Amino acid sequence: MFDLQNELKMLPERPGVYIMHSSDDTVIYVGKAKILKNRVRQYFGSGKNHTPKVKAMVANVAYFEYIITDTELEALALECNLIKKYRPRYNILLKDDKHYPYIKVTMNEDYPKITTTRKCRDDGAKYFGPYTGSNTVRNTLEVVRKIFSPPVCGRKFPDDIGKGRPCLNYHIKNCFAPCTGKVSLEEYRQVFSDICSFLSGNHGSILKDLNERMKKYARELEYERAADIRDKIAAIEKLDESQKVINASKHTNSDIIAISCDMSLAFVEVFFVREGKVIGRENYRMENADTTDTSCEAVTTDFIKLFYSAAAYVPEEIISEFAVDDEELICGFLSEKAGKSVKLTVPKRGDKKKLVALVKENALLAAQNYKTEKLKAEEKKSILPKLKSLLGLERDPVRIESYDISNISGSDNVAAMVVFTNGIADRKNYRKFKIKSLTDTGADRQANDYAAMREVIYRRMREALDEENRINAGELERENAKFLPLPDCIFLDGGAGHVSVIKELFEEIDCDIPLFGMVKDDRHRTRAMVDSSGREIEISMISNIFAFVTRIQDEVHRCAIGYHRQLREKNAVRSELDDIKGIGEKRRKMLFERFKTIENMRNAPEEELAAATDKRTAKILYDCFHGEQGN
């Protein structure tokens, strides 16, 4: 039994971290203290000065524990790590802070690689980020590949040097091809060192170095290498021209932070300034930042602690709209992490003040966009009660699954399953199926569709049962299941016939999920729903329910048709190229990466075909295509 008063008396007068637990052992708050005894006792004394949030937290504390540290700086670092680990309910949380993507350059290896990751490790590699999402990372990598052309294939160096021909990327000048053996280890590492400088925003130093190397190669009459570096310089200079100049006379590295608070959320905008130029911007969302009881200074403080404790790079200056608590302590913490002096600045006037105002505008815009998206999501969610009433369901259809079959004259049967969760397309849960049970392509198409629909839904239910059994046996985590949870209702792209077939299946397997067919008119538009009793349910064409059901029907039809077309094209490609002796799977892949279609190959000159494969294969292919045309 936890004796609160006795534990409070035993608290040490030392710096450390305290951890509050609820009755079910959940960590609900983590904090750091210069003197644990004084800080923790404040929570359980008179509550008249407590904010509503602190009162709610204290009311839920069943017991606490603490970890002593040698210094308050160590306590600050430990507090950041524990907040990331437990994500306590009453702490201000940086939304998905531990899942933001980074760019990783493995400079700890002889032959570095450039990859993306969502975890920073102390492994000697260099990390750049965090970025808000995969699109930002993808765009950044695209610029890096355009300028520096690093290898992106799966070859391992130095083991694969000199083995096989260079891939397509070399021929289209998207790779400097170390696999050819013509690139020394020193030259290879220099490229990745340049990439690291570029990602750090040190464009001035990299341009200076590149200019020196270009002149050196020119003096040594290595004009091809000099021209390659010239092109890199031009690309970086063009990129620089498009970036906003903050202070041309002072080449500083800094981050500018501004915040827009809206009830329990704070939207944080960060501009990254390197060498006096804005090279990028990101926006983040802070949860539990209730502005009725938490000041903007506290939100700024918590953001800086959480963000920079995980960041791969800390600039010399962090400029913010609001001052931070424990400024001296946090400066010391960041300086130790960065290995250089870091200062926190709150500008009162001048260019920096104007820049903070610009960043603030972006934070306000991010908050407005979030609210707009949230309203759209709420509007979609409001459809569910109406749909429940219209269809006579017992509860809101939070998860809706819809199925459609696609084939041509009964052949190459495939099916698609789409999922809508809370009224929104849940694409990560879409599934595609190849129909296995139908071999007689001359059978009645409608009969084939019924049989295909029965097979698909039977397989879907069987997979769900198997996953449930594996979860109960401890062999599978529920969050990793692909066919759970079961839907609240199922929409079939078809009328009473499809519903009748699946109703019979559900009776056999003892399943009571509500079934509905989406009935179309002569113009292939949704006009009604049909339930398992055969009753048609009319839908007003001017209602938002009609638009919602039509969207589901269009989506499942699109997925089924798309999957069928994908398989058909794949099979057509395989059969046509398989007839050409000397072209295996590897060369087929190379050809289609370059030309996309058979028709493009047919129209290509022999020299272009050779650039994608080799001269011998190109001649075989060219003769084959032109022989066909001459017959």
C-alpha positions as CSV (number, residue, x, y, z in Angstrom):
1,M,0.0,0.0,0.0
2,F,1.4,3.4,-1.0
3,D,1.6,5.8,2.0
4,L,1.6,9.2,0.4
5,Q,2.5,11.2,3.5
6,N,5.3,8.9,4.4
7,E,6.7,8.9,0.9
8,L,6.6,12.7,0.7
9,K,8.7,12.9,3.9
10,M,11.2,10.5,2.4
11,L,11.8,12.5,-0.7
12,P,15.5,13.5,-1.1
13,E,16.7,17.1,-1.4
14,R,18.5,16.2,-4.7
15,P,17.8,16.9,-8.4
16,G,16.0,14.3,-10.3
17,V,12.9,13.2,-12.2
18,Y,9.5,12.3,-10.7
19,I,7.0,9.9,-12.3
20,M,3.3,10.0,-11.4
21,H,1.2,6.8,-11.8
22,S,-2.5,6.2,-12.0
23,S,-4.3,3.3,-10.2
24,D,-3.8,1.0,-13.2
25,D,0.0,1.7,-13.2
26,T,-0.1,4.0,-16.2
27,V,2.4,6.8,-16.2
28,I,0.3,10.0,-16.4
29,Y,3.0,12.7,-15.8
30,V,6.8,13.1,-15.8
31,G,8.6,16.1,-14.5
32,K,12.1,17.2,-13.5
33,A,13.1,19.1,-10.4
34,K,16.1,20.9,-9.0
35,I,15.1,19.7,-5.5
36,L,12.7,16.7,-5.7
37,K,11.4,17.2,-2.1
38,N,10.2,20.7,-2.7
39,R,8.8,20.2,-6.2
40,V,6.8,17.0,-5.6
41,R,5.3,18.2,-2.2
42,Q,3.9,21.3,-4.0
43,Y,1.5,19.0,-5.9
44,F,0.0,17.5,-2.7
45,G,-0.2,20.7,-0.6
46,S,-2.9,23.4,-0.9
47,G,-4.5,23.2,-4.3
48,K,-5.9,26.8,-4.5
49,N,-3.1,27.9,-6.8
50,H,-3.2,24.9,-9.0
51,T,-4.5,25.1,-12.6
52,P,-7.4,22.9,-13.6
53,K,-5.1,20.6,-15.5
54,V,-2.8,20.1,-12.4
55,K,-5.9,19.5,-10.2
56,A,-7.1,16.8,-12.6
57,M,-3.7,15.2,-12.7
58,V,-3.3,15.1,-8.9
59,A,-6.8,13.6,-8.5
60,N,-5.7,10.7,-10.7
61,V,-2.3,10.0,-9.0
62,A,-2.3,6.7,-7.1
63,Y,1.5,6.7,-6.4
64,F,4.7,8.2,-7.6
65,E,8.3,7.2,-8.0
66,Y,11.5,9.2,-8.6
67,I,15.0,8.9,-10.0
68,I,17.7,11.0,-8.5
69,T,20.5,12.5,-10.8
70,D,23.7,14.3,-10.1
71,T,22.7,17.5,-11.8
72,E,19.6,19.3,-12.9
73,L,21.0,19.1,-16.5
74,E,20.9,15.3,-16.2
75,A,17.4,15.5,-14.9
76,L,16.3,17.5,-17.9
77,A,17.8,15.0,-20.4
78,L,16.1,12.1,-18.5
79,E,12.8,13.9,-18.4
80,C,12.8,14.3,-22.2
81,N,13.6,10.6,-22.7
82,L,10.9,9.4,-20.3
83,I,8.2,11.7,-21.9
84,K,9.1,10.2,-25.3
85,K,8.9,6.7,-23.8
86,Y,5.7,6.9,-21.9
87,R,3.8,9.8,-23.6
88,P,2.0,10.7,-20.4
89,R,-1.5,12.0,-20.6
90,Y,-0.9,15.2,-18.7
91,N,2.4,16.2,-20.3
92,I,2.5,18.5,-23.3
93,L,3.3,16.1,-26.2
94,L,5.0,16.8,-29.5
95,K,2.7,14.9,-31.9
96,D,4.5,11.8,-33.1
97,D,7.8,13.3,-32.2
98,K,9.5,9.9,-32.1
99,H,8.2,8.9,-35.5
100,Y,9.3,11.8,-37.7
101,P,11.6,10.7,-40.5
102,Y,15.3,11.5,-40.8
103,I,17.8,11.2,-43.7
104,K,20.6,8.9,-42.6
105,V,24.1,8.9,-44.3
106,T,26.2,6.0,-43.1
107,M,29.5,7.8,-42.9
108,N,30.6,5.2,-40.3
109,E,31.0,2.7,-43.2
110,D,33.8,2.6,-45.8
111,Y,31.2,3.0,-48.6
112,P,28.4,5.1,-47.2
113,K,24.8,4.9,-48.2
114,I,21.9,7.3,-48.0
115,T,18.6,6.1,-46.5
116,T,15.6,7.2,-44.6
117,T,14.9,6.2,-41.0
118,R,12.5,7.1,-38.1
119,K,15.0,6.4,-35.3
120,C,18.2,8.2,-34.5
121,R,20.8,5.8,-33.1
122,D,24.3,6.4,-31.7
123,D,25.9,4.3,-34.4
124,G,28.4,6.8,-36.0
125,A,26.1,7.6,-38.9
126,K,25.1,11.2,-39.7
127,Y,21.3,12.0,-39.3
128,F,19.5,15.0,-40.9
129,G,16.1,16.1,-39.8
130,P,13.6,15.5,-38.4
131,Y,11.2,16.2,-41.3
132,T,7.4,16.4,-41.0
133,G,6.7,13.6,-43.4
134,S,7.8,11.2,-46.1
135,N,6.9,13.7,-48.9
136,T,9.4,16.3,-47.5
137,V,12.1,13.6,-47.2
138,R,11.3,12.3,-50.8
139,N,11.6,15.8,-52.2
140,T,14.9,16.4,-50.4
141,L,16.4,13.1,-51.6
142,E,15.2,14.0,-55.1
143,V,17.3,17.2,-55.0
144,V,20.3,15.3,-53.6
145,R,20.1,12.6,-56.3
146,K,19.7,15.2,-59.0
147,I,22.9,17.1,-57.9
148,F,25.1,14.3,-56.6
149,S,23.8,11.1,-58.3
150,P,24.6,8.7,-55.5
151,P,24.0,5.0,-56.1
152,V,20.5,3.9,-55.0
153,C,20.6,0.2,-56.1
154,G,20.9,-2.8,-53.9
155,R,24.6,-3.5,-54.7
156,K,27.0,-3.9,-51.8
157,F,30.4,-2.2,-52.0
158,P,33.2,-3.1,-52.3
159,D,32.0,-6.7,-52.9
160,D,30.0,-5.9,-56.1
161,I,32.6,-3.6,-57.7
162,G,33.4,-4.9,-61.2
163,K,30.6,-7.5,-61.1
164,G,28.0,-7.1,-63.9
165,R,27.2,-4.1,-66.0
166,P,26.1,-0.7,-64.7
167,C,22.4,-0.4,-64.2
168,L,20.0,1.9,-66.0
169,N,20.7,4.8,-63.6
170,Y,24.2,5.1,-64.9
171,H,23.1,5.3,-68.6
172,I,20.6,8.1,-67.8
173,K,23.2,9.9,-65.6
174,N,21.5,9.3,-62.3
175,C,24.4,7.5,-60.7
176,F,28.2,7.9,-60.8
177,A,28.5,4.1,-61.0
178,P,31.1,3.0,-58.4
179,C,30.2,-0.6,-59.5
180,T,32.4,0.0,-62.6
181,G,35.6,0.1,-60.6
182,K,36.5,3.5,-62.0
183,V,35.7,5.4,-58.8
184,S,38.2,5.3,-56.0
185,L,37.2,5.0,-52.3
186,E,38.4,8.5,-51.7
187,E,36.3,9.9,-54.5
188,Y,33.3,7.8,-53.3
189,R,33.5,9.2,-49.8
190,Q,34.0,12.7,-51.1
191,V,30.6,12.6,-52.8
192,F,28.9,11.6,-49.6
193,S,30.8,14.2,-47.6
194,D,29.4,16.7,-50.1
195,I,25.9,15.4,-49.5
196,C,26.3,15.8,-45.8
197,S,27.5,19.4,-46.2
198,F,24.5,20.1,-48.5
199,L,22.0,18.5,-46.1
200,S,23.5,20.6,-43.3
201,G,22.8,23.7,-45.3
202,N,26.5,24.6,-45.6
203,H,26.1,25.6,-49.2
204,G,28.8,28.3,-49.0
205,S,31.5,25.9,-47.9
206,I,30.5,23.2,-50.3
207,L,30.5,25.7,-53.2
208,K,33.9,26.9,-52.3
209,D,35.2,23.3,-52.1
210,L,33.6,22.3,-55.4
211,N,35.0,25.4,-57.2
212,E,38.5,24.4,-56.0
213,R,38.1,20.8,-57.2
214,M,36.7,22.0,-60.6
215,K,39.8,24.2,-61.1
216,K,42.1,21.4,-60.1
217,Y,40.6,19.0,-62.6
218,A,40.7,21.6,-65.3
219,R,44.4,22.2,-64.6
220,E,45.0,18.4,-64.9
221,L,43.0,18.3,-68.2
222,E,40.3,16.1,-66.7
223,Y,37.6,18.1,-68.4
224,E,34.8,15.5,-68.0
225,R,35.2,15.6,-64.2
226,A,35.5,19.4,-64.2
227,A,32.3,19.6,-66.2
228,D,30.5,17.3,-63.8
229,I,31.4,19.5,-60.9
230,R,30.5,22.6,-62.8
231,D,26.9,21.2,-63.3
232,K,26.7,20.5,-59.5
233,I,27.8,24.1,-58.7
234,A,25.1,25.4,-61.1
235,A,22.4,23.3,-59.6
236,I,23.3,24.4,-56.0
237,E,23.5,28.1,-57.0
238,K,20.1,27.8,-58.7
239,L,18.6,26.3,-55.6
240,D,20.2,29.1,-53.5
241,E,18.6,31.7,-55.7
242,S,15.1,30.4,-54.9
243,Q,15.7,30.6,-51.2
244,K,14.7,33.6,-49.1
245,V,17.7,35.6,-47.9
246,I,17.5,36.6,-44.3
247,N,20.8,38.5,-43.8
248,A,23.2,38.5,-46.6
249,S,26.0,40.1,-44.5
250,K,25.8,37.6,-41.6
251,H,25.9,34.0,-42.6
252,T,24.2,32.6,-39.5
253,N,22.6,29.2,-38.7
254,S,19.4,29.6,-36.7
255,D,15.9,28.2,-36.2
256,I,13.0,30.6,-35.8
257,I,10.0,29.3,-33.8
258,A,6.5,30.8,-33.5
259,I,3.3,29.3,-31.9
260,S,-0.4,29.5,-32.5
261,C,-2.5,28.1,-29.6
262,D,-6.0,26.8,-30.0
263,M,-7.6,25.2,-27.0
264,S,-5.8,21.9,-26.2
265,L,-3.5,22.2,-29.3
266,A,-0.5,24.3,-30.1
267,F,0.7,24.6,-33.7
268,V,4.5,25.3,-33.9
269,E,6.1,26.6,-37.0
270,V,9.9,26.3,-37.4
271,F,11.9,28.0,-40.1
272,F,15.5,26.7,-40.7
273,V,18.0,29.3,-41.6
274,R,21.4,28.1,-42.8
275,E,24.2,30.4,-44.0
276,G,21.7,33.3,-43.7
277,K,19.1,31.7,-46.0
278,V,15.8,29.9,-45.2
279,I,16.4,26.4,-46.5
280,G,13.2,24.8,-45.2
281,R,10.3,24.9,-42.8
282,E,8.3,22.5,-40.9
283,N,5.2,22.6,-38.7
284,Y,4.4,20.5,-35.7
285,R,1.4,19.9,-33.4
286,M,1.6,19.9,-29.6
287,E,-1.1,18.0,-27.7
288,N,-2.3,18.7,-24.2
289,A,-1.2,22.4,-24.5
290,D,-4.4,23.7,-22.9
291,T,-3.9,27.5,-23.1
292,T,-6.5,28.1,-20.4
293,D,-3.9,26.9,-17.8
294,T,-0.6,26.6,-19.8
295,S,1.2,29.8,-21.0
296,C,2.8,30.1,-24.4
297,E,6.1,30.3,-22.6
298,A,5.6,26.8,-21.2
299,V,4.6,25.5,-24.6
300,T,7.7,27.0,-26.1
301,T,9.8,25.5,-23.4
302,D,8.4,22.0,-23.8
303,F,8.6,22.1,-27.6
304,I,12.3,23.1,-27.5
305,K,13.1,20.4,-24.9
306,L,11.3,17.7,-26.8
307,F,12.2,18.7,-30.3
308,Y,15.9,19.3,-29.9
309,S,16.5,16.4,-27.6
310,A,15.7,14.2,-30.6
311,A,17.0,16.5,-33.4
312,A,20.2,15.5,-35.3
313,Y,21.3,19.1,-35.6
314,V,21.1,22.0,-33.2
315,P,21.9,25.5,-34.6
316,E,23.9,28.2,-32.9
317,E,20.8,30.3,-32.2
318,I,17.1,29.5,-31.6
319,I,14.9,32.5,-32.1
320,S,11.5,32.3,-30.5
321,E,8.4,34.4,-30.1
322,F,8.2,33.7,-26.4
323,A,10.9,33.4,-23.7
324,V,11.5,29.9,-22.2
325,D,11.5,28.8,-18.6
326,D,14.9,27.7,-17.2
327,E,16.7,29.4,-20.1
328,E,20.2,29.0,-18.6
329,L,19.6,25.3,-17.9
330,I,18.2,24.6,-21.4
331,C,21.0,26.5,-23.1
332,G,23.5,24.4,-21.3
333,F,21.6,21.2,-22.2
334,L,21.5,22.2,-25.9
335,S,25.1,23.4,-26.0
336,E,26.2,20.1,-24.5
337,K,24.2,18.2,-27.1
338,A,25.5,20.3,-30.1
339,G,29.1,20.5,-28.9
340,K,29.0,24.3,-29.3
341,S,27.5,27.3,-27.7
342,V,23.7,27.6,-28.3
343,K,21.7,30.7,-27.4
344,L,18.0,31.4,-27.1
345,T,16.8,34.8,-28.4
346,V,13.5,36.6,-28.1
347,P,13.8,39.6,-30.5
348,K,12.1,42.9,-29.6
349,R,12.7,44.8,-32.8
350,G,14.5,44.7,-36.2
351,D,14.8,42.0,-38.9
352,K,14.6,39.1,-36.5
353,K,11.3,40.4,-35.0
354,K,9.9,40.7,-38.6
355,L,11.0,37.2,-39.4
356,V,9.3,35.9,-36.2
357,A,6.1,37.7,-37.4
358,L,6.4,35.9,-40.7
359,V,6.8,32.5,-39.0
360,K,3.8,33.4,-36.8
361,E,1.6,33.9,-39.9
362,N,2.6,30.4,-41.1
363,A,1.7,29.0,-37.6
364,L,-1.7,30.7,-37.8
365,L,-2.3,29.3,-41.3
366,A,-1.3,25.8,-40.1
367,A,-3.9,26.1,-37.3
368,Q,-6.6,27.3,-39.7
369,N,-5.9,24.4,-42.1
370,Y,-6.0,21.9,-39.3
371,K,-9.4,23.2,-38.2
372,T,-10.7,23.1,-41.7
373,E,-9.6,19.5,-42.2
374,K,-11.1,18.6,-38.8
375,L,-14.4,20.2,-39.8
376,K,-14.4,18.1,-43.0
377,A,-13.7,15.0,-41.0
378,E,-16.5,15.8,-38.6
379,E,-18.8,16.4,-41.5
380,K,-18.0,12.9,-42.9
381,K,-18.4,11.4,-39.5
382,S,-21.8,13.0,-39.1
383,I,-23.0,10.9,-42.0
384,L,-22.7,7.7,-40.0
385,P,-25.7,8.3,-37.6
386,K,-27.8,9.1,-40.7
387,L,-26.6,5.9,-42.5
388,K,-27.4,3.9,-39.3
389,S,-30.9,5.2,-39.3
390,L,-31.5,4.7,-43.0
391,L,-30.2,1.1,-43.0
392,G,-31.7,0.2,-39.7
393,L,-28.4,-0.7,-38.0
394,E,-27.9,-1.2,-34.3
395,R,-24.8,1.1,-34.1
396,D,-23.0,3.6,-36.2
397,P,-21.1,1.9,-39.1
398,V,-17.7,3.1,-38.0
399,R,-15.9,0.5,-40.3
400,I,-17.5,-0.2,-43.6
401,E,-16.1,-2.7,-46.0
402,S,-17.0,-2.8,-49.7
403,Y,-16.3,-5.5,-52.3
404,D,-16.3,-5.7,-56.1
405,I,-15.3,-8.3,-58.7
406,S,-13.5,-7.5,-62.0
407,N,-12.9,-9.8,-65.0
408,I,-13.2,-9.9,-68.8
409,S,-15.7,-12.5,-70.0
410,G,-15.3,-14.4,-66.8
411,S,-11.6,-14.7,-67.1
412,D,-8.8,-13.4,-64.9
413,N,-11.1,-12.9,-61.9
414,V,-9.9,-10.5,-59.2
415,A,-11.6,-8.7,-56.3
416,A,-11.0,-5.6,-54.3
417,M,-11.9,-4.8,-50.7
418,V,-12.0,-1.2,-49.6
419,V,-12.4,0.1,-46.1
420,F,-14.0,3.4,-44.9
421,T,-13.3,4.2,-41.2
422,N,-15.4,7.0,-39.6
423,G,-16.5,8.0,-43.1
424,I,-13.0,8.3,-44.5
425,A,-11.2,6.0,-47.0
426,D,-8.8,3.9,-45.0
427,R,-6.3,3.0,-47.7
428,K,-3.8,1.1,-45.6
429,N,-6.5,-1.5,-44.9
430,Y,-7.5,-2.0,-48.6
431,R,-7.0,-5.6,-49.8
432,K,-6.7,-7.3,-53.2
433,F,-7.5,-10.9,-54.1
434,K,-6.9,-13.2,-57.0
435,I,-9.8,-15.6,-57.4
436,K,-8.5,-19.2,-57.0
437,S,-11.6,-21.3,-57.4
438,L,-12.7,-20.4,-61.0
439,T,-11.0,-22.3,-63.8
440,D,-13.8,-22.6,-66.4
441,T,-13.7,-19.2,-68.2
442,G,-16.5,-20.3,-70.5
443,A,-19.0,-20.3,-67.6
444,D,-21.8,-17.9,-67.1
445,R,-20.3,-14.5,-66.1
446,Q,-22.9,-13.8,-63.5
447,A,-22.5,-17.2,-61.9
448,N,-18.7,-16.6,-61.9
449,D,-19.2,-13.2,-60.1
450,Y,-21.4,-14.8,-57.4
451,A,-18.9,-17.6,-56.9
452,A,-15.9,-15.1,-56.8
453,M,-17.7,-12.9,-54.3
454,R,-18.4,-15.9,-52.1
455,E,-14.8,-17.0,-52.2
456,V,-13.4,-13.6,-51.4
457,I,-15.6,-12.9,-48.4
458,Y,-15.1,-16.5,-47.1
459,R,-11.3,-16.0,-47.3
460,R,-11.6,-12.6,-45.6
461,M,-13.6,-14.1,-42.7
462,R,-11.3,-17.1,-42.5
463,E,-8.2,-14.9,-42.2
464,A,-9.9,-12.8,-39.5
465,L,-10.7,-16.0,-37.5
466,D,-7.1,-17.3,-37.9
467,E,-5.7,-13.9,-36.7
468,E,-8.0,-14.0,-33.7
469,N,-6.8,-17.5,-32.8
470,R,-3.1,-16.4,-33.2
471,I,-3.7,-13.3,-31.0
472,N,-5.3,-15.5,-28.2
473,A,-2.3,-17.9,-28.5
474,G,0.1,-14.9,-28.1
475,E,1.6,-15.4,-31.6
476,L,0.3,-12.1,-33.0
477,E,-0.1,-8.6,-31.7
478,R,-3.6,-7.2,-32.4
479,E,-2.2,-4.0,-34.0
480,N,-0.4,-6.1,-36.6
481,A,-3.5,-8.0,-37.7
482,K,-4.4,-7.4,-41.4
483,F,-8.1,-8.5,-41.3
484,L,-9.2,-7.3,-37.9
485,P,-11.4,-5.8,-36.7
486,L,-14.5,-7.1,-38.4
487,P,-16.6,-4.5,-40.2
488,D,-19.8,-3.0,-38.8
489,C,-21.5,-3.6,-42.2
490,I,-20.6,-4.8,-45.7
491,F,-21.5,-3.1,-49.0
492,L,-21.4,-5.4,-52.1
493,D,-21.1,-3.9,-55.5
494,G,-24.2,-5.7,-56.9
495,G,-27.9,-6.3,-56.3
496,A,-30.0,-8.8,-54.5
497,G,-28.3,-11.8,-56.2
498,H,-24.9,-11.0,-54.6
499,V,-26.5,-10.3,-51.2
500,S,-28.4,-13.6,-51.3
501,V,-25.2,-15.6,-52.0
502,I,-23.3,-14.0,-49.2
503,K,-26.3,-14.2,-46.8
504,E,-26.2,-18.0,-47.4
505,L,-22.5,-18.1,-46.7
506,F,-22.9,-16.1,-43.5
507,E,-25.6,-18.6,-42.3
508,E,-23.1,-21.4,-42.9
509,I,-20.3,-19.8,-40.9
510,D,-22.6,-18.3,-38.3
511,C,-21.7,-14.6,-39.1
512,D,-24.2,-11.8,-38.4
513,I,-22.6,-8.8,-40.1
514,P,-25.2,-6.7,-41.8
515,L,-25.1,-7.0,-45.7
516,F,-26.2,-4.5,-48.3
517,G,-26.0,-4.4,-52.1
518,M,-25.4,-1.2,-53.9
519,V,-28.0,-1.2,-56.7
520,K,-27.2,0.8,-59.9
521,D,-29.5,2.3,-62.5
522,D,-29.3,1.9,-66.3
523,R,-26.6,4.6,-66.4
524,H,-24.4,2.6,-63.9
525,R,-25.2,5.1,-61.0
526,T,-26.1,4.1,-57.5
527,R,-29.9,4.4,-57.0
528,A,-30.7,2.3,-53.9
529,M,-29.5,-0.2,-51.3
530,V,-30.8,-3.7,-50.9
531,D,-30.6,-5.6,-47.6
532,S,-30.4,-9.3,-46.9
533,S,-34.2,-9.7,-46.9
534,G,-34.3,-8.4,-50.5
535,R,-35.9,-5.0,-49.4
536,E,-34.8,-2.0,-51.5
537,I,-33.9,1.1,-49.6
538,E,-34.2,4.3,-51.7
539,I,-31.6,7.0,-51.3
540,S,-32.4,10.6,-52.2
541,M,-30.0,11.8,-54.9
542,I,-29.6,15.2,-53.3
543,S,-28.6,13.8,-49.9
544,N,-25.0,13.6,-48.6
545,I,-25.7,9.9,-47.9
546,F,-26.2,9.3,-51.6
547,A,-22.8,11.1,-52.3
548,F,-21.1,9.0,-49.6
549,V,-22.4,5.6,-50.9
550,T,-21.6,6.6,-54.5
551,R,-18.0,7.5,-53.3
552,I,-17.7,4.0,-51.8
553,Q,-19.0,2.3,-54.9
554,D,-16.7,4.4,-57.2
555,E,-13.7,3.6,-55.0
556,V,-14.2,-0.1,-54.8
557,H,-14.9,-0.3,-58.6
558,R,-11.7,1.8,-59.3
559,C,-9.6,-0.5,-57.1
560,A,-11.0,-3.7,-58.7
561,I,-10.6,-2.5,-62.3
562,G,-7.1,-1.1,-61.5
563,Y,-5.9,-4.4,-60.1
564,H,-7.3,-6.4,-63.0
565,R,-5.7,-4.0,-65.5
566,Q,-2.4,-4.3,-63.6
567,L,-2.4,-8.1,-63.8
568,R,-3.5,-8.2,-67.4
569,E,-0.7,-5.8,-68.5
570,K,1.8,-7.8,-66.5
571,N,0.7,-11.1,-68.1
572,A,0.7,-9.5,-71.6
573,V,4.2,-8.2,-71.1
574,R,5.5,-11.5,-69.8
575,S,4.0,-13.6,-72.7
576,E,5.3,-11.3,-75.5
577,L,8.9,-10.9,-74.2
578,D,9.1,-14.6,-73.2
579,D,8.8,-15.5,-76.9
580,I,12.1,-13.7,-77.6
581,K,15.0,-16.0,-76.8
582,G,17.9,-14.4,-74.8
583,I,15.7,-12.0,-72.8
584,G,15.3,-13.1,-69.2
585,E,13.5,-11.6,-66.2
586,K,16.4,-9.2,-65.4
587,R,16.6,-7.7,-68.8
588,R,12.8,-7.5,-69.1
589,K,12.8,-5.4,-65.9
590,M,15.5,-3.1,-67.2
591,L,13.7,-2.6,-70.5
592,F,10.4,-1.7,-68.9
593,E,12.1,0.6,-66.4
594,R,13.4,2.6,-69.4
595,F,10.6,2.3,-72.0
596,K,7.5,1.5,-69.9
597,T,5.6,-0.2,-72.8
598,I,6.3,-2.7,-75.6
599,E,5.2,-0.1,-78.2
600,N,8.0,2.2,-77.0
601,M,10.5,-0.6,-77.4
602,R,9.2,-1.3,-80.9
603,N,9.7,2.3,-82.0
604,A,13.1,2.8,-80.3
605,P,16.3,2.7,-82.4
606,E,18.8,-0.1,-81.8
607,E,21.3,2.3,-80.1
608,E,18.7,3.3,-77.5
609,L,17.8,-0.3,-76.8
610,A,21.5,-1.0,-76.3
611,A,21.8,1.8,-73.7
612,A,19.1,0.1,-71.6
613,T,20.6,-3.4,-71.8
614,D,23.6,-4.3,-74.1
615,K,24.4,-4.5,-77.8
616,R,23.6,-8.2,-78.2
617,T,20.2,-8.0,-76.6
618,A,19.4,-4.8,-78.4
619,K,20.1,-6.5,-81.8
620,I,17.9,-9.5,-80.9
621,L,15.1,-7.3,-79.8
622,Y,15.4,-4.9,-82.8
623,D,15.5,-7.7,-85.3
624,C,12.5,-9.4,-83.7
625,F,10.3,-6.3,-83.7
626,H,11.2,-5.3,-87.2
627,G,10.9,-8.9,-88.4
628,E,7.3,-8.8,-87.1
629,Q,6.6,-5.6,-88.9
630,G,7.9,-7.0,-92.1
631,N,5.7,-10.1,-92.1
